[in-house]
Amino acid sequence: MAMEEEERPRKIQKMDRDEPQSSPVDAELGPVMTGAVVAGENDTASEDESRTGTPATDNKDATSDTNNGLADIPGATPGMSKNQLKKLRRKQQWEAERDSRRAKRKEKLIAKRERKRAAAIEAAQSGAPKPEPKLKLKHLRSTLLPITFVLDCGYDELMLDKERISLASQLTRSYSDNHRSPYRSHLVVSSFDKLLKERFETVLSKSHLNWKGVRFFEEDFAYAAEKAKEWMQGPEGGKLDGVLAKQTDMKPEDGEVIYLSSDSPDTLTELKPYSTYIIGGLVDKNRHKGICYKTAVEKGIKTAKLPIGEYIQMASRSVLATNHVVEIMLRWLELGDWGEAFMRVIPKRKGGVLKGEGNKSEEGNDTPENDQPEETVDQEQPAAEQTAESNGEGNS
């Protein structure tokens, strides 16, 4: 037994004696290095160091750094990673500087007005002619039509935070387009609750409360559609004008409720008075395919898709953002032409061309390689479109 103990590896020898006893093996190997083996709980740390190659003190330093970071960041939890802590710190810093950014914008606006005033005084003193005011491209009056667009936001839990941010931007764009359109619809945001509502009430400073002519419901799209029947028939329901003026034989009871979905087997040919059109407010990068269509079918709501394939030859998928669907329908109410409405709204990077026009430049050319029309995709687009564009499932 004595021989077996002497032949054990040195790193697991028992060190609970006051002084190590020498042995023939010790004599051959020389004196034990100071600090090579530490008694007590440092035994485990030494073994971890030999196994991982990392000094045991590094873990303590990392823990200390993390704890210090948690103390500096309100709302941080012990389980958060360094990357999550950085994001949380940046978000809180952005919120803290909100008032200063607002003050800077106000200062810039005041400075701009002062420069204009100074330039006008200088021009008057020099006798230069007064410049003509710029024409504002705004319609003097916007006509409300008896038609309702419902933005269904009942998919809050299916979206990531960045996708929810994108949807909030799309809702804002939808309101803006409807408000400025020569023929506007009743606009409703249904299932407005949970994290999307929280974002509008906190980060966006309740800006939605200033939207004119928009109704917000915590109930679902089916409830909103029922309420729409009431206000479209009331005194403030709107009047038949523009394209809808041709449908004078339509009665309020003839109105339809249609959920727009690119998965629907039916195609929408026209918009009808006293009807409600539901648009899925979902940004999911196509993770939840067909969910808007399934939701509508479960509710017993009729579905249809916009006639993109009948008018436009696309170079990419025909799934559009929520605000694009709203704008397309507003354009149709203004122009009465689906093809023109698509071409004005669909981003150029999607490479859409009107069917029939792609072959015009090829007429008279018998070269085999020119038999097929070329599809050109313009990669340049406004930054606003880049912000609003996403692959919203069930939009069209």
VOSE-624962 format. One line per field, with one value per residue (C-alpha): x, y negated, z; chain; residue in three letters. Coordinates in steps of 0.02 Angstrom, whole numbers. Layout:
N
xx = [X, ...];
yy = [Y, ...];
zz = [Z, ...];
kette = [A, ...];
rest = [ala, ...];
***
This chain:
396
xx = [0, 143, 216, 49, 27, 201, 164, 6, 11, 70, -81, -200, -87, -161, -102, -193, -34, 56, 219, 247, 355, 495, 502, 619, 511, 517, 704, 712, 586, 654, 564, 380, 347, 269, 86, 71, -56, -168, -263, -450, -569, -426, -397, -550, -491, -320, -398, -511, -360, -263, -414, -466, -304, -389, -336, -467, -464, -534, -704, -710, -664, -798, -928, -874, -884, -1056, -1119, -1049, -1138, -1302, -1289, -1268, -1413, -1591, -1697, -1550, -1561, -1420, -1459, -1431, -1282, -1157, -1237, -1409, -1338, -1263, -1428, -1521, -1394, -1407, -1597, -1600, -1474, -1582, -1734, -1636, -1582, -1757, -1785, -1615, -1648, -1817, -1733, -1602, -1736, -1826, -1666, -1633, -1811, -1794, -1625, -1700, -1842, -1718, -1615, -1770, -1823, -1649, -1643, -1814, -1760, -1599, -1694, -1817, -1677, -1585, -1744, -1740, -1909, -1999, -1989, -2152, -2212, -2190, -2347, -2389, -2437, -2584, -2765, -2876, -3009, -3008, -3170, -3223, -3297, -3414, -3280, -3175, -2998, -2959, -2778, -2780, -2642, -2689, -2520, -2419, -2349, -2285, -2167, -1994, -1963, -1883, -2031, -2151, -2055, -2073, -2261, -2279, -2195, -2312, -2465, -2400, -2373, -2547, -2626, -2521, -2566, -2750, -2753, -2672, -2766, -2897, -3019, -2995, -3074, -3126, -2969, -2973, -2835, -2903, -2825, -2728, -2657, -2506, -2330, -2380, -2493, -2359, -2235, -2354, -2389, -2208, -2075, -2188, -2257, -2441, -2428, -2573, -2692, -2667, -2720, -2880, -3018, -2937, -3022, -2926, -3005, -2935, -3063, -3026, -3060, -3230, -3292, -3222, -3308, -3476, -3452, -3401, -3573, -3650, -3541, -3537, -3727, -3730, -3726, -3535, -3519, -3455, -3522, -3508, -3377, -3235, -3234, -3370, -3488, -3518, -3589, -3747, -3852, -3757, -3853, -3781, -3842, -3744, -3577, -3451, -3321, -3162, -2997, -2855, -2732, -2608, -2655, -2837, -2899, -3012, -2957, -3023, -3084, -3149, -3185, -3367, -3456, -3511, -3381, -3244, -3072, -2959, -2770, -2659, -2537, -2399, -2212, -2133, -2013, -2129, -2107, -2294, -2357, -2543, -2589, -2694, -2791, -2821, -2877, -3005, -3072, -3092, -3195, -3301, -3239, -3229, -3052, -2976, -2808, -2762, -2751, -2563, -2531, -2661, -2582, -2400, -2256, -2151, -1966, -1987, -2122, -2288, -2307, -2320, -2308, -2466, -2448, -2420, -2585, -2675, -2594, -2634, -2818, -2818, -2740, -2874, -3009, -2925, -2883, -2997, -2851, -2765, -2614, -2578, -2607, -2481, -2349, -2361, -2347, -2246, -2061, -1952, -1832, -1967, -1947, -2132, -2182, -2355, -2400, -2394, -2273, -2122, -2137, -2160, -1974, -1946, -2069, -1986, -1831, -1811, -1652, -1682, -1602, -1722, -1880, -1901, -1934, -1797, -1837, -1746, -1736, -1693, -1593, -1611, -1759, -1804, -1754, -1935, -1980, -1835, -1901, -2080, -2051, -2061, -2130, -2297, -2388, -2566, -2559, -2577];
yy = [0, -120, -90, -121, -289, -343, -303, -410, -562, -714, -825, -711, -671, -705, -870, -873, -842, -987, -955, -846, -695, -661, -502, -426, -495, -670, -661, -623, -758, -895, -1016, -1052, -1217, -1351, -1380, -1228, -1148, -1247, -1170, -1186, -1253, -1314, -1132, -1143, -1308, -1234, -1084, -1198, -1300, -1148, -1083, -1245, -1341, -1496, -1569, -1546, -1732, -1774, -1702, -1809, -1964, -1926, -1900, -2061, -2156, -2085, -2131, -2306, -2320, -2261, -2392, -2530, -2477, -2487, -2339, -2223, -2045, -1924, -1808, -1940, -1925, -2064, -2095, -2112, -2231, -2339, -2347, -2390, -2525, -2603, -2599, -2686, -2814, -2850, -2875, -2988, -3101, -3120, -3294, -3356, -3295, -3383, -3544, -3532, -3511, -3663, -3765, -3715, -3764, -3933, -3962, -3916, -4040, -4175, -4144, -4156, -4317, -4391, -4341, -4421, -4584, -4588, -4556, -4695, -4819, -4776, -4793, -4614, -4542, -4438, -4252, -4166, -4048, -3864, -3769, -3639, -3473, -3448, -3422, -3563, -3441, -3254, -3162, -3028, -2876, -2746, -2613, -2546, -2478, -2375, -2344, -2180, -2184, -2022, -1939, -2031, -1875, -1805, -1950, -1994, -2164, -2233, -2169, -2253, -2415, -2394, -2364, -2524, -2618, -2537, -2589, -2767, -2767, -2696, -2836, -2967, -2900, -2890, -3063, -3144, -3046, -3141, -3000, -2928, -2781, -2748, -2679, -2557, -2472, -2315, -2204, -2357, -2293, -2207, -2259, -2356, -2470, -2486, -2546, -2682, -2739, -2744, -2755, -2846, -2964, -2923, -3000, -2892, -2994, -3139, -3038, -3110, -2995, -2834, -2713, -2597, -2438, -2309, -2188, -2086, -2125, -2038, -2158, -2307, -2250, -2244, -2419, -2480, -2437, -2558, -2711, -2689, -2703, -2852, -3037, -3039, -2882, -2973, -2999, -2906, -3000, -2966, -2787, -2738, -2868, -2747, -2617, -2714, -2555, -2490, -2488, -2482, -2303, -2253, -2288, -2148, -2102, -2036, -1986, -2020, -1877, -1823, -1642, -1664, -1571, -1719, -1882, -2055, -2144, -2307, -2396, -2415, -2548, -2505, -2365, -2327, -2266, -2188, -2192, -2080, -2179, -2051, -2067, -1896, -1871, -1733, -1622, -1596, -1559, -1574, -1619, -1771, -1666, -1529, -1657, -1731, -1559, -1510, -1668, -1634, -1792, -1798, -1813, -1883, -1938, -2093, -2061, -2088, -1938, -1997, -2167, -2159, -2045, -2036, -1997, -1946, -1890, -1981, -1991, -2175, -2277, -2332, -2515, -2466, -2372, -2523, -2642, -2530, -2529, -2717, -2740, -2630, -2736, -2887, -2815, -2666, -2571, -2427, -2426, -2611, -2593, -2450, -2540, -2697, -2604, -2443, -2479, -2479, -2353, -2221, -2238, -2253, -2293, -2306, -2151, -2186, -2332, -2221, -2158, -2327, -2362, -2189, -2204, -2183, -2103, -1923, -1888, -1729, -1799, -1945, -1840, -1857, -2029, -2092, -2116, -2264, -2295, -2467, -2445, -2627, -2675, -2807, -2775, -2789, -2641, -2542, -2573, -2528, -2380, -2207, -2038, -2051, -1886, -1892, -2068, -2027];
zz = [0, 37, -134, -218, -129, -180, -363, -372, -490, -394, -432, -336, -189, -20, 51, 219, 320, 400, 309, 157, 189, 71, -29, -155, -291, -213, -210, -394, -445, -334, -218, -244, -336, -227, -270, -381, -265, -146, -4, 25, -105, -214, -261, -374, -449, -487, -571, -675, -725, -780, -876, -966, -972, -898, -731, -598, -557, -731, -686, -530, -630, -760, -625, -543, -709, -745, -572, -591, -759, -683, -547, -677, -789, -721, -770, -801, -736, -686, -832, -968, -1083, -1116, -1287, -1208, -1077, -1214, -1307, -1147, -1105, -1280, -1272, -1103, -1163, -1316, -1204, -1086, -1229, -1303, -1229, -1287, -1465, -1463, -1403, -1541, -1674, -1605, -1609, -1789, -1838, -1755, -1839, -2008, -1985, -1935, -2092, -2201, -2115, -2135, -2318, -2348, -2265, -2366, -2528, -2488, -2451, -2612, -2716, -2778, -2833, -2703, -2747, -2785, -2648, -2682, -2725, -2593, -2668, -2553, -2597, -2539, -2484, -2456, -2487, -2364, -2450, -2374, -2369, -2224, -2212, -2056, -2006, -1909, -1778, -1693, -1722, -1591, -1507, -1673, -1708, -1647, -1571, -1730, -1832, -1713, -1739, -1927, -1910, -1808, -1951, -2077, -1976, -1971, -2159, -2187, -2087, -2178, -2351, -2309, -2232, -2385, -2517, -2621, -2580, -2408, -2317, -2139, -2057, -1911, -1810, -1728, -1593, -1538, -1374, -1298, -1350, -1506, -1406, -1273, -1404, -1465, -1288, -1231, -1366, -1491, -1357, -1394, -1567, -1626, -1517, -1639, -1790, -1861, -1920, -1857, -1737, -1621, -1552, -1433, -1506, -1663, -1846, -1846, -1712, -1807, -1968, -1879, -1810, -1983, -2052, -1929, -1962, -2152, -2153, -2033, -2073, -2065, -2171, -2325, -2500, -2665, -2765, -2885, -2946, -2823, -2898, -3041, -2921, -2880, -2877, -2725, -2562, -2385, -2363, -2519, -2435, -2409, -2279, -2362, -2285, -2408, -2419, -2552, -2510, -2558, -2714, -2758, -2839, -2800, -2956, -2881, -2718, -2674, -2570, -2393, -2390, -2264, -2320, -2188, -2206, -2100, -1994, -1982, -2014, -1998, -2145, -2207, -2053, -2027, -2201, -2232, -2054, -2104, -2228, -2099, -1970, -2091, -2139, -1957, -1929, -2082, -2170, -2359, -2428, -2588, -2656, -2754, -2943, -2952, -3065, -3191, -3216, -3159, -3202, -3044, -3031, -2848, -2727, -2733, -2543, -2495, -2337, -2248, -2298, -2481, -2486, -2412, -2535, -2685, -2640, -2612, -2784, -2861, -2779, -2860, -3032, -3059, -3138, -3049, -3163, -3137, -2950, -2939, -3039, -2931, -2766, -2786, -2748, -2903, -2827, -2846, -3034, -3076, -3256, -3332, -3429, -3616, -3598, -3573, -3753, -3837, -3853, -3926, -4070, -4239, -4166, -4223, -4126, -4023, -3865, -3868, -3871, -3684, -3607, -3494, -3310, -3238, -3053, -2991, -2833, -2782, -2675, -2547, -2368, -2313, -2421, -2351, -2176, -2215, -2330, -2256, -2299, -2213, -2226, -2287, -2356, -2539];
kette = [A, A, A, A, A, A, A, A, A, A, A, A, A, A, A, A, A, A, A, A, A, A, A, A, A, A, A, A, A, A, A, A, A, A, A, A, A, A, A, A, A, A, A, A, A, A, A, A, A, A, A, A, A, A, A, A, A, A, A, A, A, A, A, A, A, A, A, A, A, A, A, A, A, A, A, A, A, A, A, A, A, A, A, A, A, A, A, A, A, A, A, A, A, A, A, A, A, A, A, A, A, A, A, A, A, A, A, A, A, A, A, A, A, A, A, A, A, A, A, A, A, A, A, A, A, A, A, A, A, A, A, A, A, A, A, A, A, A, A, A, A, A, A, A, A, A, A, A, A, A, A, A, A, A, A, A, A, A, A, A, A, A, A, A, A, A, A, A, A, A, A, A, A, A, A, A, A, A, A, A, A, A, A, A, A, A, A, A, A, A, A, A, A, A, A, A, A, A, A, A, A, A, A, A, A, A, A, A, A, A, A, A, A, A, A, A, A, A, A, A, A, A, A, A, A, A, A, A, A, A, A, A, A, A, A, A, A, A, A, A, A, A, A, A, A, A, A, A, A, A, A, A, A, A, A, A, A, A, A, A, A, A, A, A, A, A, A, A, A, A, A, A, A, A, A, A, A, A, A, A, A, A, A, A, A, A, A, A, A, A, A, A, A, A, A, A, A, A, A, A, A, A, A, A, A, A, A, A, A, A, A, A, A, A, A, A, A, A, A, A, A, A, A, A, A, A, A, A, A, A, A, A, A, A, A, A, A, A, A, A, A, A, A, A, A, A, A, A, A, A, A, A, A, A, A, A, A, A, A, A, A, A, A, A, A, A, A, A, A, A, A, A, A, A, A, A, A, A, A, A, A, A, A, A, A, A, A, A, A, A, A, A, A, A, A, A];
rest = [met, ala, met, glu, glu, glu, glu, arg, pro, arg, lys, ile, gln, lys, met, asp, arg, asp, glu, pro, gln, ser, ser, pro, val, asp, ala, glu, leu, gly, pro, val, met, thr, gly, ala, val, val, ala, gly, glu, asn, asp, thr, ala, ser, glu, asp, glu, ser, arg, thr, gly, thr, pro, ala, thr, asp, asn, lys, asp, ala, thr, ser, asp, thr, asn, asn, gly, leu, ala, asp, ile, pro, gly, ala, thr, pro, gly, met, ser, lys, asn, gln, leu, lys, lys, leu, arg, arg, lys, gln, gln, trp, glu, ala, glu, arg, asp, ser, arg, arg, ala, lys, arg, lys, glu, lys, leu, ile, ala, lys, arg, glu, arg, lys, arg, ala, ala, ala, ile, glu, ala, ala, gln, ser, gly, ala, pro, lys, pro, glu, pro, lys, leu, lys, leu, lys, his, leu, arg, ser, thr, leu, leu, pro, ile, thr, phe, val, leu, asp, cys, gly, tyr, asp, glu, leu, met, leu, asp, lys, glu, arg, ile, ser, leu, ala, ser, gln, leu, thr, arg, ser, tyr, ser, asp, asn, his, arg, ser, pro, tyr, arg, ser, his, leu, val, val, ser, ser, phe, asp, lys, leu, leu, lys, glu, arg, phe, glu, thr, val, leu, ser, lys, ser, his, leu, asn, trp, lys, gly, val, arg, phe, phe, glu, glu, asp, phe, ala, tyr, ala, ala, glu, lys, ala, lys, glu, trp, met, gln, gly, pro, glu, gly, gly, lys, leu, asp, gly, val, leu, ala, lys, gln, thr, asp, met, lys, pro, glu, asp, gly, glu, val, ile, tyr, leu, ser, ser, asp, ser, pro, asp, thr, leu, thr, glu, leu, lys, pro, tyr, ser, thr, tyr, ile, ile, gly, gly, leu, val, asp, lys, asn, arg, his, lys, gly, ile, cys, tyr, lys, thr, ala, val, glu, lys, gly, ile, lys, thr, ala, lys, leu, pro, ile, gly, glu, tyr, ile, gln, met, ala, ser, arg, ser, val, leu, ala, thr, asn, his, val, val, glu, ile, met, leu, arg, trp, leu, glu, leu, gly, asp, trp, gly, glu, ala, phe, met, arg, val, ile, pro, lys, arg, lys, gly, gly, val, leu, lys, gly, glu, gly, asn, lys, ser, glu, glu, gly, asn, asp, thr, pro, glu, asn, asp, gln, pro, glu, glu, thr, val, asp, gln, glu, gln, pro, ala, ala, glu, gln, thr, ala, glu, ser, asn, gly, glu, gly, asn, ser];
***
